[in-house]
Amino acid sequence: MADCEAHNNGDENKEQRPNGGGDEGDAWGSRDFSSGRSVAKMPVERNAPYYNMNHKNRGWALIFNHESFDVHNLKKRVGTSADSSNLAKVLVSLGFRVSVMDDKTVSEVHKYLQDVAEMDHTDNDCLIITVLTHGEMGMLYAKDAHYKPENLWHYFTANNCPTLAGKPKLFFIQACQGDQLDAGTTLVNRTETDGSSSMSYRIPNHADFLIAFSTVPGYYSWRNTTKGSWFMQALCEELRYSGTERDILTLLTFVCQRVALDFESNTPDMMLMHQQKQVPCITSMLTRLLVFKKKH
């Protein structure tokens, strides 16, 4: 077995290293990492605590809204139009240029993503992509077929979309990740007794992403046929009232709280599905705090 190795020659960039010695990758085989590095414009100082949200434009927000399907006899997603409409209104109020695509095929979804990735985002703060659809473990559905969720963000890594390098890229996915149900646990109240700004720097290609799923892997995701999905209802409420004040991870913590505490399934004619719970699942590769402060 040959491990991947990062050879450190000399003391260059020594001050940036949190620990001494050489770094090794936990992977089989070997690889030459010396080629293929991309270069992109620095959108914010190296150690800035906040993302730069002072560009000319807020940026694009794409909403892939899937209601009807031609595959696997998937049921019509009644109520998704409420999600799409509510989210679009909130994102417009935050300064985004919103584009809603209804019932697109897999090839159309990928074509839209590729087209947006090839745009010049130099004057944009960030990017948001939302998918409202059916799903199962490791899979999302377009109108005609399924695809892997990671295909959504592949186009926007720093090396594939350099004008978004170092800028936040947010993905909100309303879909089931399985068919398990969460009956919840009742909690009973009891008393407890007992650097330099001009310095260039490199970032990982997958930095500055945030991926928010409506539910945890393996579990069901709930949608009200009139008001829309629990996750989108909560997300829109938090963005509407706190979107320009709280950083996104704090805001999403309260989205999780809303979904976890304020919602419970109401299907008395199907007792197995009745009074079930849900909590979103957030994965963050953000490297700074993100606040959608008001545009002047």
C-alpha positions in Angstrom: 0.0 0.0 0.0 1.3 3.5 -0.9 -0.2 6.4 1.1 -0.9 9.8 -0.4 1.8 12.2 0.8 2.1 16.0 1.0 5.9 16.7 0.9 6.9 19.9 2.7 10.1 21.4 1.2 11.6 24.3 3.1 9.8 26.7 5.4 7.5 28.5 3.0 4.0 29.2 4.4 5.3 27.8 7.7 3.3 30.4 9.6 0.1 29.1 8.1 0.6 25.5 9.4 -1.3 24.7 12.6 1.0 21.8 13.3 4.5 20.7 12.4 5.7 17.8 10.2 4.3 16.5 7.0 0.6 15.8 6.2 -0.6 12.5 4.9 -3.9 11.6 3.3 -5.9 8.6 4.6 -6.4 7.0 1.2 -5.2 4.0 -0.8 -2.9 4.5 -3.7 -0.9 7.5 -4.8 -1.6 10.6 -6.8 0.2 13.6 -8.1 -1.4 16.7 -6.7 1.1 19.1 -8.3 -1.0 19.9 -11.4 -4.5 21.0 -12.1 -4.7 23.8 -9.5 -7.1 26.6 -10.3 -6.6 30.3 -9.7 -9.5 32.6 -8.9 -10.0 36.1 -7.6 -10.0 36.6 -3.8 -13.5 37.8 -2.9 -12.6 38.5 0.8 -9.5 38.9 3.0 -7.9 35.7 4.1 -9.0 35.8 7.7 -12.2 37.8 7.4 -14.9 36.5 9.7 -17.8 37.3 7.4 -18.4 36.6 3.7 -18.3 39.7 1.5 -22.0 40.6 0.8 -21.2 44.0 -0.7 -21.0 43.0 -4.4 -23.3 44.8 -6.9 -25.8 41.9 -6.9 -27.0 39.4 -4.4 -26.9 36.6 -6.9 -29.0 33.9 -8.5 -31.5 31.6 -6.7 -32.7 28.7 -8.7 -35.8 26.7 -7.6 -36.4 23.3 -9.2 -40.1 22.6 -8.4 -41.3 19.1 -9.1 -45.0 18.4 -8.8 -45.7 15.7 -11.5 -43.6 12.7 -12.5 -43.5 10.2 -15.4 -41.5 7.6 -13.4 -42.2 4.8 -10.9 -45.8 5.9 -10.5 -44.7 8.7 -8.2 -47.6 10.6 -6.6 -48.3 14.2 -7.5 -46.7 16.5 -4.9 -49.7 18.5 -4.0 -48.7 21.7 -2.1 -45.3 22.1 -3.6 -46.6 25.2 -5.5 -47.0 26.9 -2.1 -43.4 26.1 -1.3 -42.1 27.5 -4.6 -44.2 30.6 -4.5 -43.4 31.4 -0.8 -39.7 30.8 -1.2 -39.4 32.9 -4.4 -41.1 35.8 -2.7 -38.8 35.7 0.3 -35.6 35.3 -1.8 -36.7 38.3 -4.0 -37.1 40.4 -0.9 -33.5 39.5 0.1 -32.2 40.7 -3.2 -31.9 37.5 -5.2 -32.7 37.1 -8.9 -35.0 34.1 -8.7 -35.7 31.6 -11.5 -38.3 28.9 -11.0 -38.2 25.8 -13.1 -41.2 23.5 -13.0 -41.2 19.7 -13.7 -37.9 19.5 -15.5 -36.2 16.3 -16.7 -32.8 15.2 -15.5 -31.1 16.5 -18.6 -32.9 19.8 -18.3 -31.9 20.1 -14.6 -28.2 19.5 -15.5 -28.4 21.9 -18.5 -29.7 24.7 -16.2 -27.0 24.0 -13.6 -24.2 23.9 -16.2 -25.5 27.2 -17.8 -25.5 29.0 -14.5 -22.1 27.6 -13.6 -20.7 29.0 -16.8 -22.1 32.5 -16.0 -19.9 35.3 -14.7 -20.7 35.7 -11.0 -18.0 38.2 -10.3 -20.5 40.9 -9.2 -22.6 38.4 -7.2 -22.5 37.7 -3.4 -23.5 34.1 -3.6 -25.7 31.4 -5.1 -28.8 29.5 -3.8 -30.2 26.3 -5.4 -33.4 24.7 -4.1 -34.9 21.4 -5.1 -38.5 20.5 -4.2 -39.2 16.9 -5.1 -39.6 13.2 -4.2 -36.5 11.4 -3.0 -35.1 8.3 -1.3 -31.7 7.5 0.3 -29.0 9.1 -1.9 -31.4 9.9 -4.7 -33.6 12.8 -6.0 -36.2 12.6 -8.7 -36.6 14.8 -11.7 -39.7 14.4 -14.0 -38.3 11.4 -15.9 -35.6 9.8 -13.8 -33.5 10.0 -10.6 -30.1 11.5 -10.0 -27.6 11.9 -7.1 -27.8 15.0 -4.9 -24.1 15.6 -5.3 -24.7 16.3 -9.0 -26.3 19.6 -8.0 -23.2 21.1 -6.5 -20.5 19.4 -8.7 -20.8 22.3 -11.2 -20.1 24.9 -8.6 -16.9 23.8 -6.9 -14.1 26.4 -7.0 -12.3 24.8 -9.8 -15.4 24.4 -12.0 -16.9 27.8 -11.3 -14.1 30.2 -10.4 -16.2 33.4 -10.2 -18.0 31.8 -7.2 -14.8 30.6 -5.6 -14.7 31.8 -2.0 -18.3 32.7 -2.1 -21.2 30.9 -0.3 -23.2 28.4 -2.3 -26.3 27.2 -0.5 -28.5 24.1 -1.4 -31.9 23.5 0.1 -33.4 20.1 -0.6 -37.0 19.3 0.3 -37.3 15.5 -0.3 -37.6 12.3 1.5 -34.3 10.5 2.2 -36.0 7.1 3.0 -39.2 5.7 4.4 -38.4 5.5 8.1 -40.7 7.4 10.5 -39.7 9.4 13.5 -42.3 8.9 16.3 -40.4 11.3 18.6 -39.7 11.2 22.3 -41.6 13.1 25.0 -39.5 15.3 27.3 -40.8 15.8 30.8 -40.0 18.9 32.8 -37.9 17.9 35.9 -35.8 20.0 38.2 -32.0 19.3 37.9 -30.1 19.4 41.2 -26.9 18.4 40.5 -2.8 37.6 8.9 -2.0 40.1 6.3 -4.9 41.1 4.0 -2.8 41.1 0.8 -1.6 37.5 1.2 -2.9 35.1 -1.3 -4.2 31.8 -0.1 -5.6 28.5 -1.4 -9.0 27.0 -0.5 -10.4 23.5 -1.0 -12.6 23.2 -4.1 -15.5 22.0 -1.9 -15.2 24.9 0.6 -18.0 27.4 1.1 -20.9 25.0 0.5 -23.9 24.6 2.7 -26.3 21.7 2.1 -29.6 21.6 4.0 -31.8 18.5 3.7 -35.4 18.6 5.0 -34.9 15.4 6.9 -32.1 13.1 8.2 -30.8 10.2 6.0 -33.2 7.3 5.8 -36.3 9.2 7.0 -39.5 10.5 5.7 -40.1 14.2 4.9 -43.5 15.7 5.4 -45.5 18.1 3.2 -48.9 19.7 3.9 -51.1 19.6 0.8 -52.3 23.2 1.4 -49.5 25.1 3.2 -46.5 23.2 1.7 -43.7 21.2 3.3 -42.8 21.7 6.9 -39.1 22.5 6.1 -40.0 25.2 3.5 -42.6 26.7 5.7 -40.0 27.1 8.5 -37.2 28.2 6.2 -39.4 30.9 4.7 -40.5 32.2 8.1 -37.0 32.4 9.4 -35.7 34.1 6.2 -38.6 36.5 6.2 -38.2 37.7 9.8 -34.5 37.1 10.5 -32.8 36.8 7.1 -31.0 40.1 7.3 -30.0 39.8 10.9 -28.9 36.3 11.8 -26.1 34.4 10.2 -27.3 31.5 8.1 -26.2 28.7 10.6 -28.0 30.4 13.5 -31.0 30.9 11.3 -31.0 27.3 10.2 -30.8 26.2 13.8 -34.1 27.9 14.4 -35.5 26.4 11.2 -34.6 23.0 12.8 -36.3 24.1 16.0 -39.5 25.1 14.2 -39.7 21.9 12.3 -38.9 19.7 15.3 -41.3 21.4 17.8 -44.1 23.1 15.8 -45.0 20.3 13.4 -46.6 16.8 13.8 -48.2 14.7 11.2 -52.0 14.6 11.2 -53.2 11.4 9.5 -55.8 9.8 11.9 -57.0 7.5 9.2 -53.5 6.0 8.9 -52.4 5.5 12.5 -48.9 4.3 11.5 -48.2 7.7 9.9 -50.1 9.7 12.6 -48.3 12.1 15.0 -44.9 11.6 13.5 -42.0 14.1 13.8 -39.2 15.4 11.6 -35.9 17.4 11.9 -33.8 18.8 9.0 -30.2 17.8 8.5 -27.6 20.5 7.8 -24.1 20.0 6.4 -21.9 23.0 6.4 -18.6 23.6 4.6 -18.9 27.3 5.1 -15.6 29.0 6.2 -17.1 32.3 7.4 -20.3 33.7 8.8 -23.0 34.5 6.3 -25.5 37.3 6.8 -27.8 38.5 4.0 -27.5 42.1 5.2 -29.7 44.6 3.3 -28.5 46.0 0.0 -28.2 49.7 -0.3 
